[in-house]
Amino acid sequence: MSQENKGNGRKHKLIEYANGPSLEEINGTIEVPKNLSFWKALFAYSGPGALVAVGYMDPGNWSTSITGGQNFQYMLMSVILISSLIAMLLQYMAAKLGIVSQMDLAQAIRARTSKSLGIVLWLLTELAIMATDIAEVIGAAIALYLLFHIPLVIAVFITVLDVLVLLLLTKIGFRKIEAIVVCLIVVILLVFVYQVALSNPDWGGVIKGLVPTAATFSTSKSVAGMTPLSGSLGIIGATVMPHNLYLHSAISQTRKIDHNDEEDVARTVKFSAWDSNIQLTFAFVVNSLLLIMGVAVFKTGAVKDPSFFGLFQALSDTSTLSNGVLIGVAKSGILSVLFAVALLASGQNSTITGTLTGQVIMEGFVHMRMPLWLRRLVTRLISVIPVLICVLITGSKSAIDEHVALNNLMNNSQVFLAFALPFSMLPLLMMTDSKVEMGERFKNSMWVKLLGWVSVIGLTILNLIGLPDAVLGFFGDNPSAADGTISKIIAYILIAAILALLAWTTYDLYRGNKRYAAKLATHADRQSISNEGE
């Protein structure tokens, strides 16, 4: 991952043209011996799935899952399960695209579409990454404040310094980065396992909640301003994120593959799927534990402040906790400290993956490359600005106003994820459905194609349905009727723009695929004529 070309001694410029392999510094750098046993091969291929899984358990997921548990008990467990299964399907296709085509998703889209559409999709995806980064800034800054009592303004600036962590990581090799990410995931998992185990939840209710019912997506029942449908949309929106598809299609290529050997390609696809599904199962467990915390750790309705501040406080407030064992442990402060440690670990994990994804989409869509540390610094500085403004504006107000403002900023930033998600899912599905792109053996099977289209169409519709409420969130906690009307107009304009851009993307991809198929056919004809001449 060095930014210096050691082969010719030439140092790279800060920003330069790039049109080579995805994440060229680490592409195909990890050797995997053949003839390994199943478990040894699985270990050799494991790692990329962990980097993807952290996006499914980042700070943006926490308040939606815990609040969903507080309001509707175990009802929304089925939504977490469905989201996780869809994530497994999409990430499998993303990894397969990278391994088989030797292009990441951004490169594949750009190769089949016009330059102007590529720039539009790049900017859209950059906004989605920055929206995710805002959640990481807020999560990390609050964790530093809670653990070390660092003032929030200073804590926000400290989050910029994680670029130094990234500089260190670029020197140690990608395999070690994978190991560090796995360790941080284990920390997060153990924290929540410990807290939920102490709470002795109703496991029968948990299992029952895994089965979706009509009530799961109902709009008739409202608790604290949330309906089951809005709670479901919040969980889905925080779980399936567009940048993970770009990331996985790139880092799935870190293993060295002989692309002239179809069996070697098939083996890589197989074990990449195992790796991804195992790691995403851990993400499902973490998100489930967060929802179970909302039900079993706290008394029903006890958490009035769903922000990270409120959850930290609630874990040390014996009046909000549900049983004697938890109350005894909470008095020591260990529950709240562990929560803040998990929050910090989650933020650091996302630092690594967010930076790599930014590099992937910049190189793929607009063929530009910059050093990872500079990429991280620019993105983080831009993401820090709205957080800093929010902290400074609310600094003279009460603590609860500051907490609510930061929580609203984090939730409102997620609207860009809903906007950008269809433009990664639809091209991914079209590419992996295509025999031209994937070949007869690796194109999606009929059941994968069917489930893929149901998932893509379903998620797109749900995101569009949730867009009016997401836009309304920008008008504060008590919007007027006029605000509601304006938010609907804005939302409908955005929906029209999304549908128009989707139509453009679909048309460009279809036309590009036809051109590529014709090119291959012409090449095959010339090859046949050449062979006959010999």
N, C-alpha and C positions, 0 to 999 in steps of 0.2 A: 504493500500500500504506500510505498515511498513515492514522493512526488518528484523523484529524480531518476532519470533514465540512466541506469548504471551501465547499460550496454555501450553507450556512446559518450557518456560523461556530460551530456547536454542537460542543463537545468531547464525545467519547464517554466513557461511564463505563468503569471497569475491567472490569466484567462486565455485559453487557446482553443483551437478547433479540435473536435473529437468526433471520430466516426468509426471507431474500432469496436472490439468486443465490449460487452457490458461490464462495467467496473473492471477495466483492463488490468489494474494492478493486482487483483486477486482472482481473476478469471482463470479457471483450470489450474490453480496452484496447489491443490490438495490431492496428493496421490492416494488412490484406493486400490490395494492389491486385489487381484482376482482370486477366485477359489476360496474365499473366506466363508466361515460358517455364517448362518443367518444372524446370530447375535453380534458377532464381530463386524459383519458388514453393516448392520443397523447402527452400531456405534460409530463406524467410520463415516457414515452418511449423516449422522445426527448433528444438529447445530443450526442449519438454516431455519428449521421449523421453530426453534426457540426465539430467534430474532423476529420472526413473523408473529409468534404468539404474544409477545409483549404488547403489541398493538391492540390486542383484544382484552388486555387487563390494565390499561393505562388509567390515569386519574379521571379521565372523562367518563369511565364506566362506573366509578364508585358511588357517586351520589344517586344516579338513576337506579341502580340495583338496590341500594339500602333503602331509599325512599319508597321504591316499589314494594319491598317487603313490609315496611312500616304501614303502608296504606292498604295493601290487599293480601297480606299474609303470604301464603305460598303459591298463589294463583299464577304469578308471572314466571314461575320456574320453567313452564313449558316454552315461554318466549326465549329464555336464555338457551334452552336446549335446541330449539329450532334455529336460532341465530348461529349457534355453534356448528350445527350440521351443515348449514348453508356455507359457513366460513370454510369448513373442511372441503366442501365440493369446489368452491371458487379457488382456494389455495392450491388444491391438487391440479386444477387446470392451469394456474399461473406457473407452477413449477414445471409442469409438462411442456408448456409453451417454450420456456427458457431452455430446457434441456434438449428438446427435439429441434427447434428452429435455430438455436444458438443466438437468439435475439431476446432481449427483455421486452416487456409489454409496450413500453414507450417507443423502442426502436421498431417493433413490429407494426404499431399503428402508423408511425411516421413513414415507414416504407410503403404503405398502402394508401396514404392520404396526401392531400396537398400541403404545401408549406404553410399556407395561411391557417388551415385547420390545425396543423401541428402546433403553431404558436398559440392559438386560442386554447387548446387543450392543455398546453404546458402552463399557461397562466392560471387556468382553472385549477389544475392540480397543485401548483405552488400555493394558491390560496388555501386549499384544503390542508396542505402540510403545515402552513403557518397557523391555521386554526387549531390544528392538533398541538402545535408547539405552544400556543397560548395556554392550553390546559396543563402542559408540562411545566411552564414557567410558574403558573399559579400554584400547582401542586408542590413543586420543589421549594418555592419561596415560603409557602405556608409551613412546610415540613421543617425548614431551617428556623423559622420563627417559633414554632411549637417546641422544637427540641433544644434550641440554643438561645431562645429569646432575642434573636437578632431582629431589629426593626425591619418592617416589611420592605421599605424602600431600599435599604441596603441588601436585604435578602434577594430582592429582584435583580439587583446588579450582580450579586454573587453568582446567580444562575448563568450569567454570561460567561463566567470563568470555566464552565464545564468544557469549553473548547480546549482547555489545557489537558483535561482528561482524555479528550479525543485525540489530541496530539500524541499522548503517551500510548494510547491503544494502537495507533497506526504503526508504531514501532515494534509491536510484540507479535504480530501475525494474526491472521483471521481465525485460526483454530482456537487460539487463546481468547479472542473476543467472544467467540461462541460459548466457551466455558464460563466466562465471567457473566454473560447474560443468563445462562442456566442457573448459576449460583444465586443471582439476584431474584430469579423466578422462585427458586426454592425458599428464599427468605420470605417473600410475599406469601407463598403458600403456607409455610409453617406458622406465620403470624396468625392468619385467619383460621387455620385448623385448630390452633390452640384456643383462640377466643370462642369459636363455635363449640368446641368440645366441652368447654366449661359451662356453656349455656344449656346443654342437654336439650336440643331441639326436638320437635315432634317429627321423627323420621318418617312416620306414616303419612303425615301431611306433606312432607317434602316429596315423597314418591308420588302421591296423588296429584300434586301440583305439576308434575312432569307431563301430564296428559292435558292437552289444550281442550277448552270447552268454549261454548258461545260467549260465556261471561268474560273470557280472557280478553276479547276485543270489543267489549261493550262500551257504550258511551252514556248509558243511563245512570250508572252509579258513579258518584264523584266523592272523593275523599281529599280534603285539603287542596281543592282545586285541580286534582288529578283524576282522570278517568282511567279505567283499565287500558283503553286504546291509547291514550296519550302516554301512559306508563310503558306500554309495549313499544310504542314508536321510539321513546327515549332510549330504551334498552337496545333496540335494533340499531338505531342511529349511532349509539356509542360503541357498538360491537363491530359491525362490518364496516371497515374503513377502506377508502380507495387506495391509499398509499401502500397498503400491505400487498396488494396484487402486483404493483410495480416492483416492490422490493423482492418478493419471492421469485419472480421471473428472472431476476438478476442474480441473486445469491445462490439459486439452485445450480448455477453454472460454475461454482467455485471448485467442484470436484473435477478432476481430469478425466475426460471421456474420449474414447475412440469412436468418433462418429461414423467411421467406416464399418464398425461392428454393431449391427442392429441389436444384438443381444446385450452388449454393454450399455447401450442407450436405454433399453428396456429395463435392465437391472437398476440403473440410476433413477428412472422414473418410479419404479416400484419402491425402492427404499426411501426416496424423497417423500413419497406419499405416506409411508409408515412414519417417518420422522415428523412430518407436518401434523398428521392426525393425532399422534401421541402428545405432542406439545400443545395442540389446540384442545385436547382433552383436559390438560392441566389448566388452560385458560377457562374452560367451562367450569371446572371445579372451583377456581378462584371466584368467578362471577357468581356462582351458586352460593358460595360461602358468604359473599357480600350480601346477597338477598336474605339468606338465612340469618345473618347478623341483624338485619333490619327487623326480623320477626322475633327471633329467640333471645338475642342479647339485650335488646331494649324493650321496655314496656310499650304496648301498643299506643301510638300517638305521642310517645314521650319525647321524641326528637323533633323539636320545633324548628331548629336551625339545621337544614340538611347540608350546609357547607362543611368543608373540612374542619373549620374552627368548631362548628357545632358538634360534629361527630367526635372530635377529640375531647371536647368538654363533657359530652354525654358519657364517654367511656370512663371518666373519672368522677362522675356524679352518681353517687349510690342511689339517688331517688329515681333515676331513669332506668336502672338495670333491673333484670327480670327475676334473678334468683340469688340465694344467699351465697353460693360459691363465687359468683361473679362479683358480688358486692364486696366480699372479703378480699379478693384479688385487686379490685379497683382501688381500694384504699391505699395500696402501695404505689399506685400510679402506673403500674406496668402495662395495663391494657392500653392506655392512651399513648404511652411512649412507643409501644410496639406498632400501633397504628401509624404513628408519624414516621417510624423507621421504614415501614412497608411503603408508605407514600413517597419517601425519598428514593427508595430503591426503584420504584416504578418510574419515577421521573428520569432517573439516570439511564435506565434501560432504553427508554424512548429517545433519549439524546442520541444514542448510537444509531438506532434504526432510522430515525428521522433524517439524520445527516446523509446516510447512505442512500435513502430514497430520493432525497433532493438531488444528489449527484446523478442518479439513474435517470430521472426525468429530464434534467437539464441536458445531459449528453444525448439521450434518446430523441427528444422532441426538437431541440434547436442546435444540437451538435456543438455545445460549449462545455468546457471543463474548467474547473478551478480546484485548487487544493482543498481537501476535506475540511481543514481547520478554517479556511476563509469562507467556505460555503456555510459552515456551522455558525461562524461569527455573524455573517450578514443576516441569515435567517433568524437567529436568536435576537439580534438587535432590533430587527423589525417587529418581532413578536413581543419584545419587552415593552415597546412604546405604549400600546393600549393598556397593558397591565399597570405600567408606571403612572399613566394619566389617571387611571381608576383609583389607584392608591392615594395619589396626591389630592384628587378632588374630594375623596371621602375622609381624608386625614383629619379634618377639623370636625367631622361628625362623630356620632357614637360608634362604638366598636361593632355593634350589630349591623349598622348601615354599611360599614366597610365590608363586613363579611358577606352580606347579601349582594352588594355591588360586584364583588369579585366572583361570587357564585353565578350571578346572572351573566357576567362577561364570559365565563367559561362555557355556560350552557348556550349562550347566543352565538358564540364562535362556531359551534357545531353545525350551524345552518349551512356552512360551506361544504361540509362533508356530505350532507344530503344532496346538495347541488352537483357535486363532482362524482359521486358514486356510480351513477349509470354510465358515465363515459369511460370508466375502467371495466365495468362488468360486461357491457354489451360487446365491445371489441374483443375482449378475452374469449367470450363464448363463440363469437363468429369465427375467430382465428382457429380455435381448437376444434370447432365443428368441421373445419375445412380439410378435405383430403389434399388439396393443393398445398396448404401450409404444413400439415402434420404427417402426410402420407397415410396409406391405408391402415397400417397397424396402429398408429398413435392418435388418429382422429377420435373424437369422443364417440363412445358406444351409444346405442340408442337410448339406454336408460339414463346415462350421464347427460346426453343432449336434452332429454325430456325434463329431468330434474333441474338442469341448468336454466332452461327457458322459464320454467315455473318460478324459480328463485329470482332470476333477473327481473322478470316482469312484476312479480309480487313485491320485491324490495323497492323497485322504482315507483310503483303505485303507492306503497305505504309512505315512502319519502315525500312524494308529492302531496298526499293527503295531510301529512304532518307539517308541510311548509307554512300554511297560514298561521298556525299556532306558533311556529318557530319565529316567524316575522313579528308576530304580535308581542313576543318576548322582548323585543327591542324597545317597546314603549313603556317598560317598567312593570311593577307588580300590580298596579291598579289602573289599567288603561281605560279611557273613556270610550263611549260608543263611537265617537268620531275616529278615535285611534283604531278601533276595530275595523271600521270601514276602510280606512287608509291601508291598514295592514293586509286586508283581503285584496285590495286592488294591486298592491305591490306583489303579493304572493301569486296572483293570477298572471301578472306580467312575467314573473320569474318562471312560472310553470310553462307559459307559452314559449319563453326563450329556451328552456330546457328541451321541450319537445322539438322545437325547430332545430336546435343544435344536434339533437339525437338523430333527426332525419338526415341532416347533412353528414354526420359521422357515418351512419349506416350506408348512405349512398356512396360516399367516398371509398369506404372499405369494400363494398360489393364491386364497385368499378375497378378498384385496385387489384382485387383478387382475380377478376376476369382477365385483366392485363397480364398478371403473373402467370395464370394458367395458359394463356395464348403463347407467352414467351417460352414456357417450358415445352409446350407442344412443338413449337418451331425448332427449338434446340434438339428435341428428340428426333424430328424428321431429318434434320441435317446430319445428326449422328448416324441415323439409319442409312442415309444415302452414302455417307462416308464409308461405312462398313461394307456396303454392297460394292463400292468401287474398289475396295481392297481385295 
